Structure formats: structure tokens, C-alpha cells
């Protein structure tokens, strides 16, 4: 789901991409020197392709001059207009990765508790504090207390709000009577929980019977537990909504002063609408008041990508893309690539942001 959308886009427009000067040399570097970390190079190919699709007649990858001077990634030109383009790809937040790992540790204790009692439950959690501050046994103890209360109403304290409810066996078994489901997939979680929240984190465990032909698929499920969690912590939101000022400073240093410049920043995010909306506000402010110094940086494009393993029928992955232009300072220079998409088909997009709560698939 992380690589297929990007390569699909490149494959569909390969002849147009090959019209970009020096693109084969850039692709070779991705396959050789950068094969362990190809995301940045693939992002550059998509940006170059977007400029050709957007009507720029001359698009060229600039030859690097390592140790001599810093250069932009691309020069793009058309009659009476010449721009320097720099591309940066932000990695997924390390804080978000650690937070998810911590959530899994807390969930595993719930799985062990429910298996020991051979009970099947869906546990929904909204943490009010950072997950690193949640005691190891906290969630399991709270789930045990909720089960003893035998009430569907959420239990809440200063750490989290927790709801425990039964697994949706009717839905799960009705599907498994007719089909096999990949164990641990989003589809399996959706069946057990009755729905799947794409902006939450999930952990599941089960006692199940593999399908003889393909043992990674479940033929039957006997006992299962699903833990779904979100974070409502303000401190956690700030940590995950990392703005791009440091990246912007680095990118600006590679732009020349003899032509206007634009920076494309690719942000792959799984943090959810709340975090992405907050990040957008911070990025807007950082761009608006950024001092480009000797360069002629005019615009920053925020290209936000949300790939996901979909639960929809006959789909293995889905992709949501948001493009936001951020003006740098106060000027009247028109943005060089209006209303573009790097991965999603153009002409089928909607006005708005994926964090506005609408379904843009």
C-alpha cells in the first residue's frame, strides 16, 4: 500500500516522464545508491512528471555538484518563465512510531487477559495522556474492571476513556461461511469489530483455523480480541504534528538567487485528521513568515499522502492525497503548478483537505 500507488502513477505516464532531461540518470541513482531509502527519489520523479503534465515544456534534473555548490533538484522552463524546484520527503514521525509500539505493548496485555478467560471482546480506548506515561498493566486492569461491571457504558478516568463490547460474531461468521479472510488484515479487524476506523491504531489476536490451501487465510475464528486506540493528548498531538521549518531551511539553501524558487515537501501521514489539521496551521505560519534570504523562494507545496490498506471489496490499497500551496512572504508571483496532484488522477479531485472529515477516496 505504501509503494504501489507511486509506481502505478509512474508506470501510467512513463513516456511523459522519459521526456524529462536526465531522468534516467536520476532513476539509476534510486536503484543503486539510494535503493535502501528510495522514497525521496521516487518523490522527485513524481514532481518532475507533474511539471511536464502541467504544461512546462522543459523539465530537467539538475546535475549534482557535490562538494562544490548546492543545487536544486529541477529546473523547469516555458516561454518567459524559469523556476528552480527543490523536493523534500519527510519521514513518518518517529514519535508516532514509538507511540504505536507503546500502544501495542499495552494491547498485548489485554489480549493475554481475554485469552486466559477465553472471552472475545472489542476494546476501544481514547488516551488522554501520552502513551509513554501509561503504566504497563493499566489497560488490562481497566478492561477487567469493565467486564466485571458488565455494562456497555464507557469507563473513564484521568488517563483514558475505555469501552468494552462483544466481538461481532454474527458478521464475522456469516462472511467466513462463504469466504476466507487474511488473518490480521484490516478486513478481519473490520469483521470482528463491526467497523474499521482508519484514523485509529489497532491490534488484534485470535485463536483461529488456517485455510489448508493458503494458511495465511482464516477458515474459522474461535476466540478473538481487538484493541483500537486513539490519542487525545495535546502533548502527543504537538509531537506528531511536526511542522516543516527545519526541512524548509535546508531546501531553501539549495535554491539559487537568479530565478524564483518553489519547494515541494512530501509528507506521508497516518496520524489522523486532528493531527494533520494542527500540522497544517503550523506549516502555514512557518511558510508565511519564512525569510528566504538570498534565494527567491516564493511558494511551498505541501503534498500530504495517506496510503492505507483498505477494507473495501476488491481493493488491496487506497490512497488519499491533499495538496496545499503555502505562500512565502508577501508577493504577487503566481504559483507555478496550480491544482496539481502527484499521485491521484487529476480532474477527479475535490476542493478541500483530507482532514476536513470528508471521504475523498
Buried (B, 14 or more C-beta within 10 A) or exposed (E): BBEEBBEEBBEEBEEBBEEBBBBEEBBEBBEEEBEEEBBBBBBBBBBBBBBBBBEBEBBBBBEBEEEEEEBBBBBBBBEEEBBBBBBBBBEBBEBBEEBBEBBBEBBBBBBEBBBEEEBBBBBBBBBBBBBEBBEEEBBBBBBBEBBEEEEEEBBEEEBBBBBBBEBBEEBBEEBBEEEBBBBBBBBBBBBBBBEBBBBBBBBBBBEBEBBEEEEEBBBBBEBBBBBBBBBEBEEBBBBBBBBBBEBBBBBBEBBBEEBBBBBBBBBBBBBBBBBBBBBBEBBBEBBEEBEBEEBBBBBBBBBBBBBBBBBEEEEEBBBBBBBBBBBBEEEEBEBBBEEBBBBBEEEEBEEEBBBEEEEBB
